Amino acid sequence: MEKSKVLVVGGTGYVGRRIVKASLAQGHPTFVIQRPEIGLDIDKLQILLSFKAEGATLVEASFADHKSLVEAVKKVDVVICTMSGVHFRSHNLLMQLKLVEAIKEAGNIKRFLPSEFGMDPARMGDALEPGRVTFDEKMIVRKAIEEANIPHTYVSSNCFAAYFVPNCSQLGTLTPPKEKVYLYGDGNVKAVFMDEDDVAAYTIKTVDDPRTLNKTVYIRPLENILSQGQIIEMWEKLTGKELDKSIISAEDFLASMKGMDYAAQVGVGHFYHIYYEGCLTNFEIGEDGEEASKLYPEIQYIRMDEYLKRYL
């Protein structure tokens, strides 16, 4: 079967550049938006040029120019958007509504994957302020997609390992703790942690798969369903050093929001839902969803004990 042509919007970002590489690796003709607003951002330009060298086609288009978006969309079969939804970077989720309009007008797209790649927003209706804005905006985009009858797949990839694993899930740092670690509750609530390159590989697998059409794909492989306590144990085993652990109750954790800036408050809220409520694992995947590692057992996903070794 001929591989679909894939357009990646946000291809220079943290997730996007992995999606581009995975699309090329899996043999898809791959197109990447190059926005004229790039200006003097030489890092982004160098990334785009590296994609071109690897075989991708750069397509100039702007969210400020509807016609250019429509023309870009008409070149492909599948659109994947990876625009940032995290508050400590840029937060552009609702810009996707312009992309939805372009896809609707073009009328040729077989599949649209909007920028999700985290918790399933459909399950976060009771999320705390201010962090719930992320989920609310993703649901606004979903509503627009479904009202326009655009074929779609939503990817719920849970926790990106680099943000949650080497730091033993400590807020405000990305590197491993040296002496002390804060434990959320009893540390036994299960979450899901994924290597970002594996997220990209699974995502590209879905685009031509009829089993994932108009469904949510949860990337939740069995061996990466782990608690914070298990992540800490893995690190202690690798280093041969036991960390001093301090337990934080749910009440104290939520109280820590006071006085924090907006982005930090969002982070605390999301951590609360993951580590105290277990929002990533406290449900069974129903008929409206699929689990990626069961669909694609050929992908040899990275386990977290192996992932941690790069930080030694």
Phi, psi and omega in degrees: 000136179293136181285140178295149172280131187244129173253125178254125177255121186092033188290346179268357184278181185301315178275317187303317183292333176286324177297317179301311181297320179293321179297315177297317182297327181269010170085016178275134167301120193241129181241142182230130177293130170246112184274134180299339180289001182301331174055237183260017180284085187293329179297314179296318180297319179296322177297315180299317180294327177293324176297317180299319179296331180274357175116359178282157176254127178272133182237120180280126178199157183223146175291345177272359183227094184304316182301319180295324177294316179300315180297321178296316181296323182295343181281348192227179177253330187230137175242129175240122179255132181232033180296146186293140175236013181261143190277344179271359171246239172249154183231101191233024190303320185285349173297339179296339179299328176292325178291321177301316179298320179293318179295319179299315181289320181297316173074011185245357189281128180275337181200136173238128174247103180286173181285101177240269171055044176198223173290154177284112184297337179293342180259006187246032181297337180256019183296154182282151168283150356272358187295340183293345180303325179301314183287320179299317181291322177296325178288327175298317179294317178301317181300316180296319179299312185288324178293332178273001181056040177274125176300137189212165167219133176256130181252119176254103188257004174066229188263123172292126187304318186299333181270342190235340190261302183300329179275007184053033177066033175273133179291146172083007179210157177244354184256159184296146175290147182262324185234314192233148179219141176267130182256127181276109184063228179273358178075010186254000179289132185276139173232187180228130185237132185229135169298134187295327177292326176292322176303315180296317181298314178297319182300313181294327178301330186284339197292331179251013186263115180297339181291340184255003182295126179058035179229166171263128177257118178264125176268097190219059182293142191307315187284352177254012171271104190221157174267166174300319179301321179291323177297316179298316178301318179300316181293318178298321179294319181292323184268342184072019183230130179273136180268148174282123187251133175241126182274134175247124177288162178301319182296314181293325180295314179294324180295336181293345179298328186302127178089351178282158174286171187303311183298321179293321178297320176301314180299316179299316179299316180294318177299320179301313181295324181286309193263345177251324181263340180070038188295343182274342187228002186271028180211156173267145177284122185268196183292340180271010181220166175221156177252126192298318185290338174282324178290325188231066183295346180289341178282120179271087186288150182282129175277156189287334175293324176290319180302318183295336185299333181291347181263001180288000000 
